Amino acid sequence: MVDIATRVYNHNWKIDPIVRSLIDTDFYKLLMCQFVFHRKPDVNVTFSLINRTKSVRLADLVEEKEVREQLDHIRTLRLSRGESTWLRGNMFYGKRQMFTPEFMEWFEQLQLPPYHLEKRDGQYELTFEGKWPEVMLWEIPALAVLMELRARAVLRHMGRFELQVLYARAMTRVWDKVERLRRLEGLKLADFGTRRRHSFLWQDWCVQALIEGLGDKFIGTSNCLIAMRREVEAIGTNAHELPMVYAALAETDEELREAPYKVLEEWHEEHEGNLRIILPDTFGTRQFLERAPDWLAGWTGIRIDSGDPFEGGETAIAWWKSRGQDPRQKLLIFSDGLDVDLIEKLYERFHGRVRLSFGWGTLLTNDFRGLVKDDALAPFSLVCKAVAANGRPTVKLSDNPRKAMGPKEQIERYKRVFGVGEQVEREVVV
Amino acid sequence: MVDIATRVYNHNWKIDPIVRSLIDTDFYKLLMCQFVFHRKPDVNVTFSLINRTKSVRLADLVEEKEVREQLDHIRTLRLSRGESTWLRGNMFYGKRQMFTPEFMEWFEQLQLPPYHLEKRDGQYELTFEGKWPEVMLWEIPALAVLMELRARAVLRHMGRFELQVLYARAMTRVWDKVERLRRLEGLKLADFGTRRRHSFLWQDWCVQALIEGLGDKFIGTSNCLIAMRREVEAIGTNAHELPMVYAALAETDEELREAPYKVLEEWHEEHEGNLRIILPDTFGTRQFLERAPDWLAGWTGIRIDSGDPFEGGETAIAWWKSRGQDPRQKLLIFSDGLDVDLIEKLYERFHGRVRLSFGWGTLLTNDFRGLVKDDALAPFSLVCKAVAANGRPTVKLSDNPRKAMGPKEQIERYKRVFGVGEQVEREVVV
């Protein structure tokens, strides 16, 4: 039976919006946003969209008009009453009222700030400038829009059954992965795939498949809207933008060296328990840990987001031991370029030695590799990062030089200040 | 948006009917039914359902109550006005009014006759007795009901996503086959998969996938309801039941020997062109062709439905040549246990030497092999055959002794009368 109302409603769409909610974003963005709202509300930042996969010429694939329509639509969004109620009343990581009334009042009024879009060399240059707490919320929706518009451009020319079979193949692939993962005793795994997802509906499908297929091995999703609708945990803590911006604001080399610890000191004041997760790689993991104050060793865990993950895990364990901590009480979260093979290998290496958790991103929510001609749906490495703070450029070194960002002379300065030596290059898949 | 009406409607079903139309059957059944209606309306026949795959214990898997509900539902069906209009007005094989007004008037009044159902040794014994034109129409719906009830019994315990992924895998498999088949230049292929389909909806999906995926390489479906709804050709001619019943009615060995030719002589009077297809294997192909009258060599084609299909094809070509016919003008239809590998090999062997066509059955509409635990959805060899006519047992020899049917002493008599020697056994997959 045709549902006439739905069909007519669909006809009436001017666009088919990709992002339909301000909380269709990663949970850690909201945690960081509140942190920044409290501590650095007036810092001016610039975020910029960067396609690290130059071979995917986005501006040739996707019309500028479509990009503007989607971004303009996001600017019409406001936090809805139900979303606000959920953020105010839901328990996150065992804690109620994670978000303060002051922050919620601000968020309820929020409209995302204007964007600046132009084409250059077959790519879009998309930048956002303004107050840090507002601008930072563009990152995830901007990425999701570009990823999904590219997918739509490829899908537009496919037949009805061809499409159905494409999704059948993608579903089969996800489920094959689920069937492998559920063999891992005591696995803890979360969806981290919002930013580079194939589409919203597809991410939502993947999460539901994980709920059914993994049972309590699936601990939740980074996506707030999906967490709310599917009644699972919202997962996430903090990201590189905090130390990057704090570092950019430093006046001296000494302040620069202390900036990453300052961020975590302030975070420590705001949060406890599972939210005390160290992301050590912004300016190189090894030096960061060596110089870390002892109170950091008391934190719950470490997230490994670049470099060789086996090495990263061993480094973390050795560091905890060196600080008199029992690694078996500590949480290691892997979140960089994961797929089932790597999850299995990391599980094999670390299971039983530490508490273990996986943040599975792009290869969960966007593994369409090899499914269409010319591999035109393969995921690619699109990022949206803080590139400046109060007029000064930001820098990221990471544990993989290919993920480094910032002006060359600043990268050299940071390497000197943070004492980073030779690093091993690793291919960036997604 | 939830379509409330559909949901409530679905709740109101007492059963979820498997067969919802009297034309949810094979087209050749209707052609043969009209033939019998004209020529042998008063012959009494018994049809009996036989599960050749004893390891599938249907009576343990499916409740008797369910079988009765489905069969009772079929007995409530009447030809609908739209179905009647389509049968009366549609062009079949280029001919309008394929069905005479007398036959249509009879069909419009038809209710399928009672059935007899009991359990024995973990199997159902399902028999139908009565006038040939009525009883014969039970064959296809009875098979479809048992096949689908077995599938439903397996699917009942699966989760929502597990189910979706099951179908995703099955769709992927069908489409992989489509992608291989569409490479075959000039391929002609029809769906013959009604009787042992996984379900009606699944067959309908498969047909639509073939329409989109194969284009004009897909020539139609044997299923009348799907042919009507999807606006493709209804495909089929005649089957073993005609010579089997004619043979059983023969009074002498001489009449028996002539019975298969008598059927075709009468068929010849009714039909022309593409409907003149010889099914030569009922009592052994080689002897049948050797003794065939010359006018049979003028027919359009031969259908190969048992035995080694390569040998069968070569036999047919040699026979046409021996009768002064040009094989390139003749049609070879393969319809026994086909899947893509075999279709490709047969195409390779015969393409260009004859006109070629494939009737793809169970492994099109029911290839769920290996997709669930214990292979519980693998198709199995269920048949429903005329076992008696006017109180005498029927016999089928076929070109594969494993497909032979009938009382042992009658099989021996038929082998003697038809001069059938040694035959090679072949595994019956479906």
Interface residues (C-beta under 8 A of the other chain):
Chain A: M1 D3 A5 T6 Y9 G159 R160 F161 E162 Q164 V165 Y167 A168 R169 M171 T172 V174 W175 Q208 A209 E212 G213
Chain B: M1 D3 A5 T6 Y9 G159 R160 F161 E162 Q164 V165 Y167 A168 R169 M171 T172 V174 W175 Q208 A209 E212 G213
